[in-house]
Amino acid sequence: MLKVKDVDYLNNYRLALLFSDGVRKEVDLEPYLNGEVFGPLRDINLFVQYGLT
């Protein structure tokens, strides 16, 4: 199973993800930050408080 091993903040709502297979991808999450659940993450101060568990 593929897992995210590391996350780096790039800018705005963009993150660089490092996967367990060594592949690194950049992702822009802005289009997905809608609705009651994810909408609050449009506050950039909240968005940058990401973490892996």
N, C-alpha and C positions, 0 to 999 in steps of 0.2 A: 504494500500500500504506500502510495506517495504521500509524503508529509512535508510541511513547510518547516524548515530548520532555522531560518533566520529572516528577519524583516528589517529593511532600512527605509526610513522616510526620505523621499526625494523632494517633492514640493507639492503644493496644493493638496490634492487628494490622491497623489501618486505614491506607490510603494514599490520597492524592489524586493521580490520574494526569492529566497534560495530554497530549492527543493532537495529532498533526500537523495535524489539521483544526480545532484550536482548542477542541475540546470537552474539558471537565474533568469527570472522574467520580471519585467516592469508591468504594473497594472494600474490603471486609472479607475478608481472606485467611485468617482463623482456621479456617473449615471445611475448608480445603484443606491445612492443615499436618499431614498424617498420613503414616504409613508411614516406611520407611527413608530415603527421599530427602528429604522435606520435614519430617518429624517434628522434626529438630534445630532447625528455625526457630521452634519453640514457645518456645525460650529467647529472651526478648524482647531480651536484650543482643546476641544474634546477629542477630535479625530486623531491628533498626534499623541494621544495617551494610549496607543495600541500596545499590545504585548502578546507573547506566546505563552500558552499553558501546556 
